[in-house]
């Protein structure tokens, strides 16, 4: 039996540890020293001001901070922070992309699709739902899933916008899956592949085709023009055709395409008036969808920013029908982001007198038919 020797300290005898303990104790001491010396992870900012302090004007950093908020708390708390972030000028147009990031984190936190969708909120253009569905469809095991069944629980139940948002999110996911499977920059073959996925939705009618293909074209635009973390090689647009890829599709898909093309046309045009004129060439519903894109894409959900914006923007449309669309769809998109009918009607009040009444009529119709929001006071 091994008996440890003792040593005198302060008048009492202390046992000397056996030699076979010295090496493990020394290793533990070293490990503790390393752990104590290692930098601690930065605290998770739980407010918009905290995110701005941590990230400055870096939208990618802010998106990652929102994902950490989801992991620490829940998606709805993160959506509240993201909504507050849009009041900061640097993030005024980032609300919907931020909600996509929250959706990605939600998909990682909850085990089933049903739990993920239940955890999301519908603010910021239902971007949380879109993010969840994008990751769901992007998984290889869901490549042949019945996409119509994914959204079936929401069809004819509750606000119709929940169902169409779900279908739109499927389009996002199809486009993301096609682009992620491409080694280099994506193009028309990947768009065509994603559109074919929309076409395979069981029992899909024009409504489903419009919202699904709209998700395809929106995701392609996001991938090509924004710093999306999941696209190391962004896809490209045709340099010599501002209407591409809308010139490659017909029917409801063409209208859906132009619903996201106006922003790109505006970026390539010398003036906003010239962009509206290019939209007019598309004709009919496609022209109105194009004008709608120009007006919607800078709506932030903050009345202090959005009302002056539409007052400057919409009068530059020479075509009266496109000018009306500009005012009306900016107000409709504000309603979509915030579910705030009085605020949306306030957007209509910023229109020219001849356009106000029609704007208010359409916004009230959307509020009741799409979101189940009651009546508000007249303009």
C-alpha positions in Angstrom: 0.0 0.0 0.0 1.4 3.4 -1.0 1.4 5.9 1.8 2.0 9.5 0.8 4.5 11.4 2.9 3.5 14.6 4.8 4.9 18.1 5.0 4.7 20.7 7.7 2.7 23.9 6.9 1.5 26.3 9.5 1.9 23.9 12.3 -0.1 21.0 10.8 0.8 18.1 8.6 -0.5 18.1 5.0 -0.4 15.0 2.9 1.9 15.1 -0.1 0.1 13.9 -3.3 1.4 10.7 -4.8 3.6 11.0 -7.8 1.0 9.3 -10.1 -1.3 12.3 -9.4 1.1 15.0 -10.3 0.9 14.7 -14.0 -2.9 14.7 -14.3 -3.1 17.6 -11.9 -0.6 19.6 -13.9 -2.5 18.9 -17.1 -5.8 20.1 -15.5 -4.0 23.2 -14.3 -2.8 23.9 -17.9 -6.2 23.3 -19.4 -7.8 25.7 -16.8 -5.3 28.3 -17.7 -6.0 28.0 -21.4 -9.8 28.2 -20.8 -9.4 31.3 -18.6 -7.1 33.0 -21.0 -9.3 32.3 -24.1 -11.5 35.2 -25.3 -15.1 34.9 -24.2 -17.8 35.0 -26.9 -19.3 38.4 -27.3 -22.7 38.8 -25.6 -25.7 38.5 -27.9 -27.2 41.9 -28.6 -30.9 41.8 -27.9 -31.9 45.2 -29.1 -31.6 47.1 -32.4 -29.2 49.6 -30.8 -27.1 46.7 -29.5 -26.9 45.3 -33.0 -25.9 48.6 -34.5 -23.2 49.1 -31.8 -21.8 45.6 -32.6 -22.1 45.8 -36.4 -22.1 49.4 -37.4 -23.6 49.5 -41.0 -22.6 45.9 -41.9 -25.8 44.1 -43.0 -24.1 40.7 -43.0 -23.0 41.1 -39.4 -26.5 42.3 -38.4 -28.0 39.3 -40.1 -25.7 37.0 -38.1 -26.6 38.8 -34.9 -30.3 38.2 -35.6 -29.6 34.5 -36.0 -27.9 34.5 -32.6 -31.0 36.2 -31.1 -33.2 33.4 -32.5 -30.8 30.8 -30.9 -30.9 32.7 -27.6 -34.6 33.6 -27.5 -37.1 33.0 -30.3 -37.9 34.1 -33.8 -40.5 36.6 -32.9 -38.1 38.5 -30.6 -35.6 38.5 -33.5 -38.3 39.9 -35.9 -39.0 42.7 -33.4 -35.3 43.6 -33.4 -35.1 43.4 -37.2 -38.2 45.7 -37.5 -36.5 48.2 -35.3 -33.3 48.0 -37.3 -35.1 49.2 -40.4 -35.4 52.6 -38.7 -31.6 53.0 -39.1 -30.8 54.4 -42.6 -28.2 51.8 -43.3 -30.7 49.0 -42.9 -33.8 50.7 -44.2 -34.2 48.2 -47.1 -32.9 45.1 -45.3 -36.1 44.2 -43.3 -37.2 41.3 -45.6 -33.7 39.9 -46.1 -33.2 40.1 -42.3 -36.4 38.1 -41.9 -34.9 35.4 -44.3 -31.9 35.1 -42.0 -34.3 34.7 -39.0 -36.0 32.0 -40.9 -32.8 30.1 -41.5 -32.0 30.2 -37.8 -35.6 29.1 -37.0 -35.1 26.1 -39.3 -31.9 25.2 -37.4 -33.6 25.6 -33.9 -36.8 23.6 -34.3 -36.9 20.0 -35.5 -40.0 19.9 -37.7 -41.3 22.1 -40.5 -44.6 22.6 -38.6 -42.8 23.8 -35.5 -40.6 26.1 -37.6 -43.6 27.7 -39.4 -45.5 28.0 -36.2 -42.6 29.8 -34.5 -42.3 32.4 -37.3 -44.3 35.7 -37.4 -45.7 37.3 -40.6 -44.0 40.7 -40.2 -41.4 42.0 -42.7 -43.1 40.5 -45.6 -43.3 37.0 -44.1 -39.6 36.6 -44.7 -39.2 34.2 -41.8 -41.6 31.7 -43.5 -39.6 32.1 -46.7 -36.3 31.4 -45.0 -37.7 28.2 -43.4 -39.1 26.9 -46.6 -35.9 27.7 -48.5 -33.9 25.5 -46.2 -36.5 22.8 -46.2 -36.7 22.5 -50.0 -32.9 22.8 -50.3 -32.4 19.5 -48.4 -31.6 16.6 -50.7 -34.1 14.3 -48.9 -36.9 16.8 -49.8 -35.9 17.0 -53.5 -39.0 14.9 -54.5 -41.3 16.1 -51.8 -44.9 16.9 -52.7 -44.5 20.7 -52.6 -48.2 21.3 -52.8 -48.7 19.3 -49.6 -46.3 21.6 -47.7 -48.7 24.5 -48.0 -51.9 22.6 -48.0 -52.6 23.1 -44.3 -52.9 26.8 -44.9 -55.1 26.7 -48.0 -58.6 28.1 -47.2 -57.7 28.5 -43.5 -57.1 31.9 -41.9 -55.7 34.8 -43.8 -55.2 33.9 -47.5 -51.8 35.6 -47.4 -50.4 32.8 -45.2 -51.1 30.3 -48.0 -49.6 32.5 -50.8 -46.6 33.4 -48.7 -46.0 29.6 -48.2 -46.2 29.0 -52.0 -43.9 32.0 -52.6 -41.4 30.6 -50.1 -41.4 27.3 -52.2 -40.3 29.3 -55.2 -37.4 30.8 -53.2 -36.4 27.3 -52.1 -36.5 25.9 -55.6 -34.3 28.7 -56.9 -31.8 28.4 -54.0 -31.6 24.6 -54.6 -30.9 25.1 -58.3 -28.2 27.7 -57.7 -26.5 25.8 -54.9 -26.2 22.8 -57.2 -24.3 24.9 -59.8 -20.5 25.0 -59.5 -20.2 28.5 -60.9 -22.4 31.5 -61.5 -26.0 30.5 -62.3 -28.1 31.7 -65.3 -31.1 30.7 -67.3 -30.7 26.9 -67.0 -31.0 27.2 -63.2 -34.0 29.6 -63.5 -35.6 27.1 -65.9 -35.0 24.2 -63.5 -36.6 26.1 -60.6 -39.6 27.1 -62.7 -40.1 23.5 -63.7 -40.4 22.7 -59.9 -43.2 25.2 -59.6 -44.9 23.5 -62.6 -44.8 20.2 -60.8 -46.9 21.4 -57.8 -49.9 19.1 -57.7 -53.1 20.9 -58.6 -51.4 24.3 -59.0 -53.5 27.0 -60.7 -52.6 30.5 -61.8 -52.4 31.8 -58.2 -49.9 29.2 -57.2 -47.9 29.7 -60.4 -47.7 33.4 -59.9 -46.5 33.2 -56.3 -44.2 30.3 -56.8 -42.5 31.7 -59.9 -42.4 35.1 -58.2 -40.4 33.5 -55.4 -38.0 32.0 -58.1 -37.4 35.4 -59.7 -37.1 37.2 -56.4 -34.5 34.7 -55.1 -32.5 35.0 -58.3 -32.4 38.8 -57.9 -31.4 38.5 -54.3 -28.6 36.1 -55.1 -27.4 38.3 -58.0 -27.5 41.7 -56.3 -27.2 41.2 -52.5 -24.5 39.6 -50.2 -26.3 36.4 -49.5 -24.2 34.1 -47.4 -25.2 30.9 -49.2 -24.1 32.0 -52.7 -20.3 32.2 -52.9 -20.6 32.8 -56.7 -23.6 35.1 -57.4 -25.6 34.4 -60.6 -25.6 37.0 -63.4 -28.1 39.0 -65.5 -27.8 39.7 -69.3 -25.9 42.9 -69.6 -27.5 43.9 -72.9 -31.2 43.3 -72.0 -32.7 45.1 -68.9 -35.8 42.9 -69.2 -34.0 39.6 -69.0 -35.1 36.9 -68.0 -38.7 38.1 -68.3 -38.3 38.0 -72.1 -37.9 34.2 -71.7 -41.3 33.4 -70.1 -44.9 33.9 -70.9 -48.3 34.3 -69.2 -48.5 34.6 -65.4 -44.8 33.8 -65.1 -44.0 36.8 -67.2 -46.0 39.1 -64.9 -44.4 37.5 -61.9 -41.0 38.1 -63.4 -41.6 41.8 -64.0 -42.8 42.0 -60.4 -39.2 41.9 -59.4 -37.5 43.3 -62.5 -38.3 47.0 -62.0 -35.6 47.5 -59.5 -32.9 46.2 -61.9 -34.4 48.3 -64.7 -34.2 51.4 -62.5 -30.5 50.6 -61.6 -29.6 50.5 -65.3 -31.7 53.5 -66.4 -30.3 57.1 -66.4 -33.4 58.4 -64.6 -36.4 57.0 -62.7 -38.6 58.5 -65.5 -36.7 56.4 -68.0 -37.1 53.3 -65.9 -40.9 53.8 -65.8 -40.8 54.3 -69.6 -39.0 51.0 -70.0 -41.6 49.3 -67.8 -44.3 50.7 -70.1 -42.9 48.9 -73.1 -43.7 45.5 -71.4 -47.4 46.4 -71.7 -50.5 45.5 -69.8 -50.2 43.7 -66.4 -46.5 43.2 -66.9 -45.9 47.0 -67.2 -47.9 47.5 -64.0 -45.9 44.8 -62.2 -42.7 46.4 -63.3 -43.8 49.8 -62.0 -44.9 48.1 -58.8 -41.4 46.7 -58.4 -39.8 50.1 -58.7 -42.1 51.6 -56.0 -42.1 48.6 -53.6 -38.4 47.9 -53.4 -37.5 51.0 -51.4 -40.5 50.8 -49.0 -39.1 50.1 -45.5 -42.1 50.0 -43.3 -41.2 53.3 -41.7 -43.7 56.0 -42.5 -41.2 58.7 -41.8 -39.1 57.3 -44.7 -41.7 55.9 -47.0 -44.2 58.8 -47.4 -41.5 61.2 -48.6 -40.1 58.5 -50.8 -43.4 57.9 -52.8 -44.0 61.7 -53.1 -40.6 62.0 -54.8 -40.8 58.8 -56.9 -44.3 58.3 -58.3 -44.8 61.6 -60.0 -41.9 60.7 -62.3 -44.1 58.0 -64.1 -45.5 59.7 -67.2 -48.1 57.0 -67.7 -51.1 57.8 -65.4 -51.8 54.1 -64.9 -48.2 53.4 -63.9 -48.2 56.4 -61.6 -51.4 55.1 -59.9 -49.7 51.6 -59.5 -46.6 53.3 -58.0 -48.6 54.9 -55.3 -51.0 52.0 -54.6 -48.5 49.2 -54.5 -46.1 51.2 -52.3 -49.0 51.4 -49.8 -49.9 47.8 -50.3 -46.4 46.7 -49.6 -46.3 48.8 -46.4 -49.4 46.9 -45.4 -47.8 43.6 -46.3 -44.7 44.4 -44.1 -46.5 45.8 -41.1 -50.2 44.7 -41.2 -50.9 48.3 -40.3 -54.0 49.6 -42.2 -54.0 53.2 -40.8 -50.3 53.5 -41.8 -51.0 52.1 -45.3 -53.9 54.6 -45.8 -51.5 57.3 -44.7 -49.2 56.2 -47.5 -52.2 56.6 -49.9 -52.7 60.1 -48.5 -49.2 61.0 -49.8 -50.4 60.4 -53.3 -51.6 63.1 -55.7 -55.3 64.0 -55.1 -56.4 62.1 -58.3 -54.8 58.9 -57.1 -55.7 58.8 -53.4 -59.2 57.4 -53.6 -58.3 54.4 -55.8 -55.3 53.7 -53.6 -57.4 53.7 -50.5 -59.9 51.3 -52.1 -57.3 48.8 -53.0 -55.5 48.9 -49.7 -58.8 48.4 -47.7 -59.6 45.5 -50.0 -56.2 43.9 -49.3 -56.5 44.4 -45.6 -59.8 42.6 -45.4 -59.4 39.9 -48.1 -55.7 39.0 -47.6 -55.0 39.7 -44.0 -58.4 39.7 -42.2 -57.8 43.3 -41.0 -60.9 45.3 -40.2 -61.9 48.7 -41.5 -60.1 52.0 -40.7 -61.2 55.6 -40.8 -61.6 57.1 -44.4 -58.7 59.2 -45.8 
